[in-house]
């Protein structure tokens, strides 16, 4: 144990001397993610397509109430186009107001505004609830107007002055949100882990490994010390990102944001074990980097960290559900809703088991090559 600790400390001292690598390989990735958080993590607008076949005062009141929602951007679309716009994600929700809507309101008749989307989400539910409430308000106003449109307008103006605008959320728009750049965080950590794991190849090229083993250190202790150091280095990137994010008021979407860091620390195990597995099969730094990217990018795609998971075909979703990157996303999503680690302990366990499996494969491969 003493030999292992001494080996770890000596390796850390050598790494500290490589200031350029510490800055470029560990610190800079954290700040790159921070930059993209501010560039793309705020002011996201949910796009709502409005099909107004009535083009009346009452329908315009419905549209104004939708526009008053925070983080909503509405646009007028044609009825024949909204299906295609939904499929292509140019709009996320379509609101269809049929002709005769105002007449039904004034006559106190039942009215129905159609809301269409390709997936159920909180935005659709919020808009639907808002429209129902606004229709009820307009019906109350109509009951006081005796079917007179001019009186209806006057009463409605007085009524609106007493209402408080609904808000989709109570978060300031200028605060970057973590979920919009979660895919970039996951992808960057894989790249950082890949660069760190390539130290094993560099040690062999520089004969550092041979010198360490010739001093009496066993191969097992050598690899265990490397794994420990690699994990600490990836944790540094994650921790720097978290601390700077807290200082700059990045919105992690949860009351106890330290839970976010815990999830990322567990994910670091997967990133390191995955890249160690690659390195155990190839002794080329260039090849290991290419393999890392070729595997990580498709995994992130089917996991729904680059785009909405629900827009993918069902067979791709089934594949994505088995991806560790998907488990990370679900952990963050559950923490934002429930703020409890107990809700995600199964996913954390899956990630730990998965990383252990990759370590076992790596060690088995190294043993077959007589390197362990």
C-alpha positions as CSV (number, residue, x, y, z in Angstrom):
1,X,0.0,0.0,0.0
2,X,2.9,2.4,0.8
3,X,4.4,1.7,-2.6
4,X,1.1,2.4,-4.3
5,X,0.7,5.7,-2.5
6,X,4.3,6.8,-3.2
7,X,3.8,5.9,-6.9
8,X,0.6,8.0,-7.0
9,X,2.3,11.0,-5.4
10,X,5.3,10.8,-7.7
11,X,3.1,10.6,-10.7
12,X,1.1,13.6,-9.5
13,X,4.3,15.6,-9.0
14,X,5.3,14.8,-12.6
15,X,1.9,15.9,-13.9
16,X,2.0,19.2,-12.0
17,X,5.3,20.0,-13.8
18,X,3.4,19.7,-17.1
19,X,1.6,23.1,-16.7
20,X,0.6,23.3,-20.3
21,X,-1.2,20.0,-20.1
22,X,-3.0,20.9,-16.9
23,X,-4.2,24.1,-18.5
24,X,-5.2,22.7,-21.9
25,X,-6.3,19.2,-20.8
26,X,-8.1,19.8,-17.5
27,X,-8.9,23.5,-16.9
28,X,-9.6,24.7,-20.4
29,X,-12.4,22.1,-21.2
30,X,-14.3,23.2,-18.1
31,X,-14.2,26.8,-19.3
32,X,-15.2,25.8,-22.8
33,X,-18.3,24.2,-21.4
34,X,-19.0,27.3,-19.3
35,X,-18.7,29.4,-22.5
36,X,-21.2,27.3,-24.3
37,X,-23.5,27.4,-21.3
38,X,-23.7,31.2,-21.6
39,X,-23.9,31.0,-25.4
40,X,-26.6,28.4,-25.8
41,X,-27.9,27.7,-22.3
42,X,-30.2,30.7,-21.9
43,X,-33.2,32.3,-23.5
44,X,-34.4,29.2,-25.2
45,X,-37.8,29.9,-26.7
46,X,-40.5,27.2,-27.1
47,X,-42.0,27.8,-30.6
48,X,-45.8,27.7,-30.8
49,X,-47.5,27.8,-34.2
50,X,-50.9,29.6,-34.2
51,X,-53.6,28.8,-36.7
52,X,-56.2,31.5,-36.4
53,X,-59.1,30.7,-38.6
54,X,-61.4,33.1,-36.7
55,X,-59.2,36.3,-36.8
56,X,-61.4,38.0,-34.2
57,X,-61.0,40.0,-31.1
58,X,-61.6,37.0,-28.9
59,X,-59.1,34.8,-30.8
60,X,-56.5,37.6,-30.5
61,X,-57.0,37.6,-26.8
62,X,-56.2,33.9,-26.7
63,X,-53.0,34.6,-28.7
64,X,-52.0,37.5,-26.5
65,X,-52.3,35.3,-23.4
66,X,-50.0,32.7,-25.0
67,X,-47.5,35.4,-25.9
68,X,-47.5,36.5,-22.3
69,X,-46.0,33.2,-21.2
70,X,-42.3,33.4,-20.5
71,X,-40.0,31.4,-22.9
72,X,-42.7,31.2,-25.5
73,X,-42.3,32.4,-29.1
74,X,-45.5,32.2,-31.2
75,X,-45.8,32.5,-35.0
76,X,-48.7,32.4,-37.3
77,X,-48.9,29.4,-39.6
78,X,-51.2,28.0,-42.2
79,X,-53.5,25.1,-41.2
80,X,-52.1,23.0,-44.1
81,X,-48.5,23.4,-42.9
82,X,-48.6,22.9,-39.1
83,X,-48.2,19.0,-39.3
84,X,-45.0,19.3,-41.3
85,X,-43.7,22.1,-39.0
86,X,-44.3,19.8,-36.0
87,X,-42.6,16.9,-37.6
88,X,-39.5,19.0,-38.6
89,X,-39.4,20.5,-35.1
90,X,-39.8,24.0,-36.4
91,X,-42.6,24.4,-33.9
92,X,-43.2,22.3,-30.8
93,X,-46.9,23.0,-30.3
94,X,-49.7,24.0,-32.7
95,X,-52.8,25.9,-31.5
96,X,-55.7,25.8,-33.9
97,X,-58.6,28.3,-33.3
98,X,-61.6,27.4,-35.5
99,X,-63.8,29.9,-37.3
100,X,-66.7,31.1,-35.3
101,X,-64.8,31.0,-32.0
102,X,-65.8,34.5,-31.0
103,X,-69.5,34.0,-31.9
104,X,-69.6,30.9,-29.6
105,X,-68.0,32.9,-26.8
106,X,-70.5,35.7,-27.1
107,X,-73.4,33.2,-27.3
108,X,-72.1,31.4,-24.2
109,X,-71.7,28.2,-26.3
110,X,-69.1,25.5,-25.7
111,X,-65.9,26.2,-27.6
112,X,-62.9,24.0,-28.3
113,X,-59.4,25.1,-29.2
114,X,-57.3,22.2,-30.6
115,X,-53.7,21.8,-29.4
116,X,-51.4,19.5,-31.4
117,X,-47.9,18.3,-30.7
118,X,-45.8,15.2,-31.6
119,X,-45.0,14.5,-27.9
120,X,-46.5,15.3,-24.6
121,X,-44.5,17.8,-22.5
122,X,-44.9,20.4,-19.8
123,X,-45.1,23.2,-22.3
124,X,-48.2,21.7,-24.1
125,X,-49.8,21.1,-20.7
126,X,-49.2,24.7,-19.6
127,X,-50.5,26.1,-22.8
128,X,-53.6,23.9,-22.6
129,X,-54.3,24.9,-19.1
130,X,-53.8,28.6,-19.9
131,X,-56.2,28.4,-22.9
132,X,-58.9,26.7,-20.8
133,X,-58.5,29.4,-18.1
134,X,-58.6,32.2,-20.7
135,X,-61.7,30.7,-22.4
136,X,-63.4,30.6,-19.0
137,X,-62.4,34.3,-18.4
138,X,-63.8,35.3,-21.8
139,X,-67.0,33.4,-21.1
140,X,-67.5,35.3,-17.9
141,X,-66.9,38.5,-19.7
142,X,-69.4,37.5,-22.4
143,X,-72.0,36.8,-19.8
144,X,-71.7,40.4,-18.7
145,X,-71.9,41.8,-22.2
146,X,-75.3,40.6,-23.4
147,X,-73.8,39.5,-26.7
148,X,-72.6,43.0,-27.6
149,X,-69.1,42.9,-29.0
150,X,-68.3,46.5,-28.1
151,X,-69.5,46.0,-24.5
152,X,-67.5,42.7,-24.5
153,X,-64.3,44.6,-25.4
154,X,-64.9,47.2,-22.7
155,X,-65.6,44.7,-19.9
156,X,-62.7,42.6,-21.0
157,X,-60.2,45.5,-20.7
158,X,-61.4,46.2,-17.2
159,X,-61.2,42.5,-16.4
160,X,-57.6,42.1,-17.7
161,X,-56.4,44.9,-15.5
162,X,-57.2,42.7,-12.5
163,X,-55.4,39.6,-13.8
164,X,-51.8,38.5,-13.1
165,X,-50.0,37.1,-16.1
166,X,-49.2,33.5,-15.9
167,X,-45.5,32.5,-16.2
168,X,-44.1,29.3,-17.6
169,X,-41.4,29.4,-14.9
170,X,-40.0,31.7,-12.3
171,X,-36.4,31.6,-13.4
172,X,-34.8,34.7,-14.8
173,X,-34.2,34.4,-18.5
174,X,-30.6,35.6,-18.4
175,X,-29.5,32.7,-16.2
176,X,-28.0,29.8,-18.3
177,X,-29.6,26.4,-17.8
178,X,-27.7,23.2,-17.5
179,X,-30.0,21.0,-19.5
180,X,-29.4,22.8,-22.7
181,X,-25.7,21.9,-22.7
182,X,-25.7,18.6,-20.9
183,X,-24.8,16.8,-24.1
184,X,-21.7,19.0,-24.5
185,X,-20.7,18.3,-20.9
186,X,-20.9,14.5,-21.4
187,X,-19.1,14.6,-24.7
188,X,-16.3,16.9,-23.3
189,X,-15.7,14.6,-20.3
190,X,-15.3,11.6,-22.7
191,X,-12.7,13.6,-24.7
192,X,-10.9,14.7,-21.5
193,X,-10.8,11.1,-20.2
194,X,-9.5,9.9,-23.6
195,X,-6.6,12.4,-23.5
196,X,-5.8,11.4,-19.9
197,X,-5.9,7.6,-20.7
198,X,-3.5,8.2,-23.5
199,X,-0.8,8.7,-20.8
200,X,-0.5,4.9,-20.7
201,X,0.6,4.9,-24.3
202,X,2.9,7.9,-23.7
203,X,4.5,6.1,-20.7
204,X,5.4,3.2,-23.0
205,X,6.7,5.4,-25.7
206,X,8.9,7.3,-23.3
207,X,10.0,4.1,-21.5
208,X,8.6,5.5,-18.2
209,X,6.6,2.4,-17.6
210,X,9.7,0.2,-18.0
211,X,11.7,2.3,-15.5
212,X,8.9,2.1,-13.0
213,X,8.4,-1.6,-13.3
214,X,12.2,-2.2,-13.1
215,X,12.3,-0.4,-9.8
216,X,10.3,-3.3,-8.2
217,X,6.7,-1.9,-8.6
218,X,4.3,-4.6,-9.8
219,X,2.3,-4.2,-12.9
220,X,-0.9,-4.4,-10.9
221,X,0.1,-1.5,-8.7
222,X,1.2,0.5,-11.7
223,X,-2.1,0.3,-13.4
224,X,-4.1,0.8,-10.2
225,X,-2.2,4.0,-9.5
226,X,-2.7,5.2,-13.1
227,X,-6.5,4.6,-12.8
228,X,-6.7,6.5,-9.5
229,X,-4.8,9.4,-11.0
230,X,-6.9,9.4,-14.2
231,X,-10.0,9.5,-12.1
232,X,-8.8,12.4,-10.0
233,X,-7.9,14.4,-13.1
234,X,-11.3,14.0,-14.7
235,X,-12.9,14.9,-11.3
236,X,-10.9,18.1,-11.4
237,X,-12.4,19.1,-14.7
238,X,-15.9,18.4,-13.4
239,X,-15.3,20.2,-10.1
240,X,-13.8,23.3,-11.8
241,X,-16.8,23.4,-14.1
242,X,-19.2,23.1,-11.1
243,X,-17.4,25.7,-9.0
244,X,-17.1,28.3,-11.8
245,X,-20.8,27.6,-12.7
246,X,-21.9,28.3,-9.1
247,X,-19.9,31.5,-9.1
248,X,-21.4,32.6,-12.4
249,X,-25.0,31.6,-11.3
250,X,-25.5,28.9,-13.9
251,X,-28.9,27.3,-13.2
252,X,-28.5,23.6,-12.4
253,X,-32.3,23.2,-12.1
254,X,-32.2,21.7,-8.6
255,X,-32.2,22.9,-5.0
256,X,-29.2,20.9,-4.0
257,X,-26.8,21.3,-6.9
258,X,-24.1,19.3,-5.3
259,X,-26.2,16.3,-6.4
260,X,-25.3,17.2,-10.0
261,X,-21.6,17.0,-9.2
262,X,-22.1,13.6,-7.6
263,X,-23.7,12.3,-10.7
264,X,-20.9,13.7,-12.9
265,X,-18.3,12.2,-10.6
266,X,-19.9,8.7,-11.0
267,X,-20.1,9.3,-14.8
268,X,-16.3,10.1,-14.7
269,X,-15.8,6.4,-13.8
270,X,-17.5,5.4,-17.0
271,X,-15.5,7.9,-19.1
272,X,-12.2,6.6,-17.6
273,X,-13.1,2.9,-17.8
274,X,-14.3,3.3,-21.4
275,X,-11.1,5.0,-22.5
276,X,-8.9,2.6,-20.6
277,X,-10.7,-0.2,-22.4
278,X,-9.9,1.4,-25.8
279,X,-6.2,1.9,-24.8
280,X,-6.0,-1.7,-23.8
281,X,-6.9,-2.7,-27.4
282,X,-4.8,-0.2,-29.2
283,X,-1.4,1.3,-28.6
284,X,-1.8,4.3,-30.9
285,X,-2.9,7.6,-29.3
286,X,-4.3,8.8,-32.7
287,X,-6.3,5.5,-33.1
288,X,-7.7,5.6,-29.5
289,X,-8.9,9.2,-30.0
290,X,-10.6,8.4,-33.3
291,X,-12.3,5.3,-31.7
292,X,-13.4,7.3,-28.7
293,X,-15.2,9.9,-30.9
294,X,-16.6,7.2,-33.3
295,X,-18.3,5.4,-30.4
296,X,-19.2,8.4,-28.1
297,X,-20.9,10.5,-30.7
298,X,-23.5,7.9,-31.8
299,X,-24.1,6.9,-28.1
300,X,-24.8,10.5,-27.3
301,X,-27.2,10.8,-30.3
302,X,-29.3,7.8,-29.4
303,X,-29.3,8.8,-25.7
304,X,-31.1,12.0,-26.4
305,X,-28.5,14.4,-25.0
306,X,-28.1,16.3,-28.3
307,X,-31.8,16.5,-29.1
308,X,-35.2,15.5,-27.7
309,X,-35.3,11.7,-27.0
310,X,-39.0,11.5,-27.9
311,X,-38.5,12.5,-31.5
312,X,-36.5,9.4,-32.3
313,X,-38.0,6.1,-33.6
314,X,-39.0,3.6,-31.0
315,X,-36.3,1.1,-31.9
316,X,-33.6,3.8,-31.4
317,X,-35.2,4.8,-28.1
318,X,-34.9,1.2,-26.9
319,X,-31.2,1.2,-27.8
320,X,-30.7,4.6,-26.1
321,X,-32.3,3.4,-22.9
322,X,-29.3,1.0,-22.4
323,X,-26.7,3.8,-22.9
324,X,-24.9,5.1,-19.8
325,X,-25.1,8.6,-21.4
326,X,-28.9,8.2,-21.2
327,X,-28.7,7.2,-17.5
328,X,-26.8,10.4,-16.8
329,X,-29.5,12.5,-18.5
330,X,-32.2,10.7,-16.5
331,X,-30.3,11.2,-13.3
332,X,-30.2,15.0,-13.9
333,X,-33.8,15.1,-15.0
334,X,-35.0,13.2,-11.9
335,X,-32.9,15.4,-9.6
336,X,-34.4,18.5,-11.2
337,X,-37.9,17.1,-10.5
338,X,-37.4,15.4,-7.1
339,X,-34.1,16.8,-5.7
340,X,-33.3,13.4,-4.1
341,X,-30.4,11.0,-4.7
342,X,-32.7,8.2,-3.6
343,X,-34.7,8.6,-6.8
344,X,-31.6,7.9,-9.0
345,X,-29.7,5.3,-6.9
346,X,-30.6,2.6,-9.4
347,X,-29.1,4.6,-12.3
348,X,-26.0,5.4,-10.2
349,X,-25.6,1.7,-9.5
350,X,-26.0,0.8,-13.2
351,X,-23.2,3.3,-14.0
352,X,-20.9,1.8,-11.4
353,X,-21.6,-1.7,-12.5
354,X,-21.1,-0.7,-16.2
355,X,-17.7,0.9,-15.4
356,X,-16.6,-2.1,-13.4
357,X,-17.4,-4.3,-16.4
358,X,-15.3,-2.1,-18.6
359,X,-12.4,-2.3,-16.1
360,X,-12.7,-6.1,-16.1
361,X,-12.5,-6.2,-19.9
362,X,-9.5,-3.9,-19.9
363,X,-7.6,-6.0,-17.3
364,X,-8.5,-9.2,-19.1
365,X,-7.1,-7.7,-22.3
366,X,-3.9,-6.5,-20.6
367,X,-3.4,-10.0,-19.0
368,X,-3.8,-11.7,-22.4
369,X,-1.0,-9.4,-23.7
370,X,1.1,-10.2,-20.6
371,X,1.0,-6.6,-19.5
372,X,-0.7,-7.3,-16.2
